[in-house]
């Protein structure tokens, strides 16, 4: 028997799945999207938005491929296949909720996470989720996948007050994002799921476990070799003095 809290989560995901199916198949989907975005945010200006005044932006072309793909494979494996929302991902989450009787991840895509981080709050309501989906579809309509990924990497929160991959690279490792190693990239790719929980500042052992999970995904998806995975797993996490609060 499904517990009450999980039952609510299942019902919510089923509603979202129906909404996604409608939006991705209906000829009136664009009108629906425009109707949901009531605050008239200028989506075209998203690249100018930043969480902090002195935020430095990293361009996608200067970042190593293994860094970019570490985030894709960890946060949204079907990123280059879906149109902003991923019904297959929601179905997988429903499967885990119902058959395994446990709470699974929310199945939010990279585009949805970008929409939430820039335009919305983190409140867990169906209204917010509906708007998140609408914004995600609008972003996919206006921008290429690479543009969305670049904006995501420059807006996502990594803990310790660091917004964006460049700020995170400086905060934790004292270097530019373009110079991050495979091991460092994997550690940072593991943070967005739960920045405080997996922060190497707060728990070095959990940070290593999460890094290992990301490295395994990278190897399984042929982003790195088995040897590179093993070498990265064996690297010590060397943080800057600032990152360890000294």
C-alpha positions as CSV (number, residue, x, y, z in Angstrom):
1,X,0.0,0.0,0.0
2,X,1.3,3.4,-0.9
3,X,1.9,5.8,2.0
4,X,-0.1,9.1,2.0
5,X,2.9,11.3,1.2
6,X,4.0,9.1,-1.7
7,X,0.4,8.9,-2.9
8,X,0.2,12.7,-3.1
9,X,3.5,12.7,-5.0
10,X,2.2,10.1,-7.5
11,X,-1.0,12.1,-8.1
12,X,1.0,15.3,-8.6
13,X,3.3,13.6,-11.1
14,X,0.4,12.0,-13.0
15,X,-1.2,15.4,-13.4
16,X,2.1,16.9,-14.6
17,X,2.5,14.0,-17.0
18,X,-1.0,14.7,-18.5
19,X,-0.1,18.4,-18.7
20,X,3.1,17.7,-20.5
21,X,1.4,15.4,-22.9
22,X,-1.1,18.1,-23.7
23,X,1.4,20.9,-24.1
24,X,3.7,18.8,-26.3
25,X,0.9,17.5,-28.6
26,X,-1.7,20.3,-28.7
27,X,-1.7,22.9,-31.5
28,X,-2.8,25.4,-28.9
29,X,0.1,24.8,-26.6
30,X,1.9,28.0,-27.5
31,X,-1.2,30.1,-26.6
32,X,-1.4,28.2,-23.3
33,X,2.2,29.0,-22.5
34,X,1.7,32.6,-23.2
35,X,-1.4,32.6,-21.0
36,X,0.4,31.0,-18.0
37,X,3.2,33.6,-18.1
38,X,1.2,36.3,-16.5
39,X,4.0,38.5,-15.2
40,X,5.2,39.2,-18.8
41,X,8.8,38.5,-18.0
42,X,11.0,39.2,-21.0
43,X,12.4,35.8,-21.7
44,X,14.7,37.3,-24.3
45,X,16.6,39.1,-21.6
46,X,17.4,36.0,-19.5
47,X,21.1,36.1,-20.5
48,X,21.4,39.4,-18.8
49,X,20.0,38.2,-15.5
50,X,22.4,37.2,-12.7
51,X,22.0,36.3,-9.1
52,X,24.8,38.6,-8.0
53,X,26.2,41.9,-9.2
54,X,29.7,40.7,-9.8
55,X,28.9,37.3,-11.3
56,X,31.3,36.1,-14.0
57,X,29.9,34.2,-16.9
58,X,31.6,31.2,-18.5
59,X,30.9,30.6,-22.2
60,X,30.0,27.1,-23.3
61,X,32.7,27.0,-26.0
62,X,35.5,27.5,-23.4
63,X,34.4,24.7,-21.1
64,X,35.8,21.2,-21.6
65,X,33.4,18.7,-23.1
66,X,33.7,16.3,-20.1
67,X,32.5,19.1,-17.8
68,X,29.5,20.0,-19.9
69,X,28.5,16.4,-20.3
70,X,28.9,15.6,-16.6
71,X,26.0,18.0,-15.9
72,X,23.9,16.7,-18.8
73,X,24.4,13.0,-17.9
74,X,23.8,13.7,-14.2
75,X,20.9,16.1,-14.3
76,X,19.1,15.4,-17.6
77,X,20.3,12.5,-19.7
78,X,17.7,13.1,-22.4
79,X,18.4,16.9,-22.6
80,X,19.3,16.9,-26.3
81,X,16.2,14.8,-27.1
82,X,13.2,16.3,-25.3
83,X,11.5,19.7,-25.9
84,X,11.9,21.2,-22.4
85,X,10.0,18.6,-20.4
86,X,10.6,14.9,-20.4
87,X,7.4,12.7,-20.1
88,X,9.7,9.6,-20.1
89,X,11.5,10.9,-17.1
90,X,8.2,11.5,-15.3
91,X,7.1,8.0,-16.1
92,X,10.3,6.6,-14.6
93,X,9.7,8.6,-11.5
94,X,6.1,7.4,-11.3
95,X,7.3,3.8,-11.7
96,X,9.7,4.2,-8.7
97,X,7.1,5.9,-6.6
98,X,4.4,3.2,-7.2
99,X,6.3,0.0,-7.5
100,X,9.2,0.7,-5.1
101,X,7.0,2.7,-2.7
102,X,9.6,5.4,-2.2
103,X,9.9,9.1,-3.0
104,X,11.9,9.6,-6.2
105,X,13.3,12.7,-7.8
106,X,11.0,15.3,-9.4
107,X,12.2,14.5,-13.0
108,X,12.8,18.2,-13.7
109,X,14.9,18.8,-16.9
110,X,17.8,21.2,-17.2
111,X,15.4,23.6,-18.9
112,X,12.9,23.4,-16.1
113,X,15.6,23.9,-13.5
114,X,16.8,27.0,-15.4
115,X,13.2,28.3,-15.6
116,X,12.7,27.8,-11.9
117,X,16.0,29.3,-10.9
118,X,15.5,32.5,-12.9
119,X,11.8,33.1,-12.8
120,X,10.2,31.2,-10.0
121,X,10.5,30.2,-6.3
122,X,11.2,26.8,-4.9
123,X,7.7,26.3,-3.4
124,X,6.4,22.8,-4.1
125,X,3.0,23.5,-5.6
126,X,1.2,22.4,-8.8
127,X,0.8,26.0,-9.7
128,X,4.5,26.7,-9.6
129,X,5.2,23.4,-11.5
130,X,2.7,24.4,-14.2
131,X,4.5,27.8,-14.6
132,X,7.8,26.0,-14.6
133,X,6.8,23.8,-17.5
134,X,5.4,26.8,-19.4
135,X,8.6,28.8,-19.0
136,X,10.6,25.7,-20.0
137,X,8.7,25.3,-23.2
138,X,9.1,29.0,-24.0
139,X,12.8,28.8,-23.4
140,X,13.1,25.8,-25.7
141,X,11.1,27.7,-28.4
142,X,13.4,30.8,-28.2
143,X,16.9,29.2,-27.6
144,X,19.1,26.4,-28.8
145,X,20.0,23.5,-26.6
146,X,23.6,24.8,-26.2
147,X,22.3,28.3,-25.3
148,X,20.1,26.8,-22.6
149,X,22.9,24.7,-21.2
150,X,25.2,27.7,-21.0
151,X,22.5,29.7,-19.2
152,X,21.9,26.8,-16.8
153,X,25.6,26.5,-16.0
154,X,25.8,30.2,-15.3
155,X,22.7,30.3,-13.0
156,X,22.6,27.1,-11.1
157,X,23.4,27.2,-7.3
158,X,26.4,25.2,-6.1
159,X,26.3,26.1,-2.4
160,X,28.6,28.3,-0.3
161,X,27.1,31.4,-2.0
162,X,28.4,30.3,-5.5
163,X,26.0,30.9,-8.4
164,X,27.2,29.6,-11.7
165,X,30.0,27.3,-12.8
166,X,32.7,30.0,-12.8
167,X,31.9,31.2,-9.3
168,X,31.8,27.6,-8.1
169,X,35.2,26.8,-9.7
170,X,36.7,29.8,-7.9
171,X,35.0,29.1,-4.6
172,X,36.0,25.5,-4.3
173,X,39.2,25.1,-6.3
174,X,40.5,28.6,-6.8
175,X,40.6,28.3,-10.6
176,X,38.6,29.2,-13.7
177,X,35.9,26.8,-14.9
178,X,37.7,26.1,-18.1
179,X,40.6,24.7,-16.2
180,X,38.7,22.2,-14.0
181,X,39.9,18.6,-14.1
182,X,37.6,15.6,-14.6
183,X,37.5,14.9,-10.9
184,X,36.7,18.5,-10.1
185,X,34.0,18.7,-12.8
186,X,32.3,15.5,-11.5
187,X,32.3,16.9,-7.9
188,X,30.6,20.2,-9.1
189,X,28.2,18.3,-11.3
190,X,27.0,16.4,-8.2
191,X,26.2,19.5,-6.2
192,X,23.0,20.9,-7.8
193,X,20.9,17.9,-6.5
194,X,21.6,19.0,-2.9
195,X,24.3,21.7,-2.6
196,X,24.4,21.7,1.2
197,X,24.3,17.9,1.6
198,X,27.0,17.1,-0.9
199,X,29.2,20.2,-0.3
200,X,32.9,19.1,0.4
201,X,32.9,21.9,2.9
202,X,30.2,20.2,4.9
203,X,30.9,16.5,4.4
204,X,34.0,15.4,2.5
205,X,33.0,11.7,2.5
206,X,29.5,12.4,1.0
207,X,31.1,14.7,-1.5
208,X,33.4,11.9,-2.6
209,X,30.5,9.4,-2.8
210,X,28.5,11.8,-4.9
211,X,31.6,12.4,-7.1
212,X,32.0,8.7,-7.6
213,X,28.4,8.4,-8.7
214,X,28.9,11.1,-11.3
215,X,32.1,9.6,-12.5
216,X,30.4,6.2,-12.9
217,X,27.7,7.8,-15.0
218,X,30.3,9.5,-17.2
219,X,32.1,6.3,-17.8
220,X,29.0,4.3,-18.5
221,X,28.0,6.9,-21.1
222,X,31.5,7.0,-22.7
223,X,32.3,10.5,-21.7
224,X,35.5,9.3,-20.0
225,X,37.4,6.0,-20.0
226,X,37.5,3.5,-17.2
227,X,41.1,4.5,-16.5
228,X,40.1,8.2,-16.3
229,X,37.3,7.2,-13.9
230,X,39.6,5.3,-11.6
231,X,42.2,8.1,-11.6
232,X,39.6,10.7,-10.9
233,X,38.1,8.6,-8.0
234,X,41.6,8.4,-6.5
235,X,42.2,12.1,-6.5
236,X,42.1,14.0,-3.2
237,X,39.7,16.9,-2.9
238,X,41.9,19.9,-2.5
239,X,39.8,22.9,-1.6
240,X,40.9,26.6,-1.5
241,X,41.3,28.2,1.9
242,X,38.2,30.3,1.2
243,X,36.2,27.1,0.6
244,X,37.0,25.6,3.9
245,X,36.3,28.8,5.8
246,X,39.9,29.6,6.8
